[in-house]
Amino acid sequence: MYFYTSRKTEQAALKQKIKDIAYSRVHYGYRRIHTLLSREGLKVNHKRVYRLYKEQELQMRRKKPKRRVQAKVREDRIIPMCKNDVWSMDFVSDALFTGEKIRILTIVDAYTRESPGIGVGKNYKGTDVVKTLIEAMKYHGVPKVLRVDNGPEFVSKELDLWAYAHKVTLDFSRPGKPTDNAYIESFNSRFRQECLNQHWFLNMEDATTKIKDWLREYNSHRPHSSLGYQTPQKFAELSAASVG
């Protein structure tokens, strides 16, 4: 029997070379990378460079505002290995009994699945996000990374300044990629199912009380399947004891 044997050279080395250049020169697109490869004597078509560039998802994100100094620039995402490695944040919308809209800021630790805090308000600005984070830090410490989407509250200079002061990296999701922040998406699903859909909120005080009660239940009593049916609080305590 006869089989066709490809004469193409192994592309692993070329892919690694493209990746190395992209990580060391984070503002370079594939055309500049192709130019650098050509300078090194590599005879490679720019179309192949573009294909390998896309395969490794090295496309540059949208240009970040000049003052968003704490935004993470293109690089591999860290895998949370302990408490406070990564916090994820997002907003959930709901309404009072009167029909008045409210916004809820949810936060979850990507490693312990514990929620450091939840903020409730009619309007939420960058300053309000910072206040909720400061309150959460009193009891849970400071996160290394905050994963957020590109909402106006998260791209605000107030949050950027807070992150800069506390050496927190802001990791923004790619537009149209909700899986970039899967932990908070899962948390929000449980929150809506077990809290928002189970209650009428008569006013802001009533909404805040019921949501805070659910948060305590979630952290200290609700078994979490991904934690071997331990509670997030218990898992966090055992993790801290093993490290200590």
N, C-alpha and C positions, 0 to 999 in steps of 0.2 A: 504494500500500500504506500501511496505517496502523500505526504502532508506538506502544506506550505509553511515555511519557516520565515518569520518576519526578520527583515534585515535592519529594522530600526534599532538604534542603540538604546541602552538602558537610560531611562529618563530620571531615575531617582536622584542622581548627582545634580542634574540640572534643576530639578524641583527644589532641592535643598539650597542650591546657590541662589535661586530667585527668592526663596524665603529669607535667607540670611540678609540679602540686600534690602528687602522690604522692611525687615525688623530694625536694621541699623539706620535706614534712611526712610523714616516713617511717612514723609511727605512725598515720596517718589511714586509715580504711577508706573504702569507696565512699560510705557515707551522709554522712560528714563532708565528703567532697569535693563531693557533691551540694549540701550546704548552702552551701559556699563559692561554688559556681557560681551558686546562686540569689541570694546576696548581691550578686554582680556584675551581676545583672539578666538572666542567661541563663535562658530558659524551656526547661528540658529535664527530661524525666521521669526519675525515679530509676532506672527499669528500663533506660533507655538508658545511663545512666551506669554501671550495673552491668555491662551487656553489653560496653561499650567498655573498662571496667576489667579485665574478665576476658580480653578479646581481647589485651590488652597484657601479660598475666600480671603484673599489679600486686598480686595478692592478697598480703596480709601473711603472712609465715611464722609458724610457731609462736613464741610469745613466748619469747625467749631468757632464760636464767638471769641474774640481776642481775649476777653477777660475770664473765659471759662478755663482757668489754669489747672484745675484739679480733674478735668476730664481725662479719662484713660484714652490714650492714643493706641492705634492698632497693635495688638499683641495677644498672645494666648490668654484665655481667662483662667484665673486661679481656681482650683478645686478646694472648696472649704474643708479644712481638716480639724477645726476646733471652733468653739464658740467665738463669735465676733469677727471671724474671718470675712464673712460676707453678710450684709443685711440687704434685703430686697424691699422696695417700697412701690406703692401704687395707690390709685384712688378708686373708690367704689361710690356710686351714686345711689341715693334712695330718696324717700319722701316722707314727710310727716303726715299725720292723719288729715290735716287740712289741705294737703296737696303741695305744700311748700317743699322745695327741693333742699336736700342736705348733701354734703360731701364728706366722705370718710377716708382718712389717710390710714392705710394698713401697712404694717411693718412686720417682717418675719426674718428670723435668723436662718440662713440657708443650711446650716449644719445641725443645729439642735431642733429646728422647726418651732422654736419658741417665739412668741410675738413680744418684742420689747415694749410695744405700745400701739395704741390706736388713737387717732385724733378725729374729733367730730366737729363740724362747723357748717354754717350756711355758705360762707365763702372761704376759700383757702388760697392764701398767697404764699410766696416764698418765705416771708417772715413767719407765717404760721407753721410751715413745715419745719423750720429751724426750731421753733418753740417746742414742737412735739418731740423732735430728736433730743433736745436738751433734757426734757423730762424723762425720756427713755434711758438716756445715758446715766442718770442718777442711780439707777438700779441694775443696769446691765453692762455698763462700760461703753467704750468707744469702738465702733466697727472699723476695720481696715478698709473695706470697700462697700460702697453703696450702689446697688444695681437699680436703675430707674429707667423710665422711658423718656421721651423727648417732650413731655408736657411743659407748659410755660412755668409752672411752679418749680420744676426740677432744673430748668436751665437758667433760673434766676441768679442774679449776682449775689443775692443774700445767702443762698444755699452754697454757692461756690466759695464765698468768703468764709463761711462756717467750716466747710470741708478743708479749705486751705489752712485755717487756724488749728484744726485738729488732726491734720495730716491724713485725711480720709480721701480715698480715690473715688471719683464719680464714674461709674461704669454705665454708659448709656446704651440702651438696646438699639439695634438697627431698625430703621423704619420698616413696619410691616412684618416684624419678626417677634411675635409674642413669646415664642419658645426661648428667646434669649433671657427671659425672666420667668421661667417656669415655676419656680418655688412660690412666688407671690400669686401667680395665676391659680395654683392649686389651693393656696390658703384662702384666696378670695372666694373660690367656689364653695368651700366648706363654710365660710363666714356667711355667705348669702343664704345657703341652704339651711343652716342651723340657727341663724340669728335673724337676719333681715326678713326672711320669708315667714318667720314664726311669730312676729310681733307687729302690733300697731304702735307707732310712736306718736304720742299725743302732743308733745312739744319737744324743744331741744333738750331740756333737762331730763325728760323721760327717755329720750333716745340715748343720751350720754350714759345714763345709769344702766339701761338694759344692755348696751353694747359693752360697757366695762365689766358687767357681771358675766357676760358670755366669755369675755377675754380671760377672766380668772378661771372660769370653768375649762376653757380650752387649754390653758397652760398647765394647770395643776391637777385636772381630773380626767380629761378626755384621752383615752388610749389612742395612740397614733400608729397606724399600720406600718409605716416605713421605719419606725423606731422599735420594732418588735413588740408593739402594743404597750410600750411605756408611755408615760406622759412626757411632753416636751421638757417640763421642769425637772422631772426625775432624770431624764436622759442627760440634761445639761449638768446636773449635780454629779452624776456618775462619771461623766466625761472629765469634769474638772478634778474629781478625786483621783482618777487614773493618771492624769497629767501631773498632778501635784505629788 
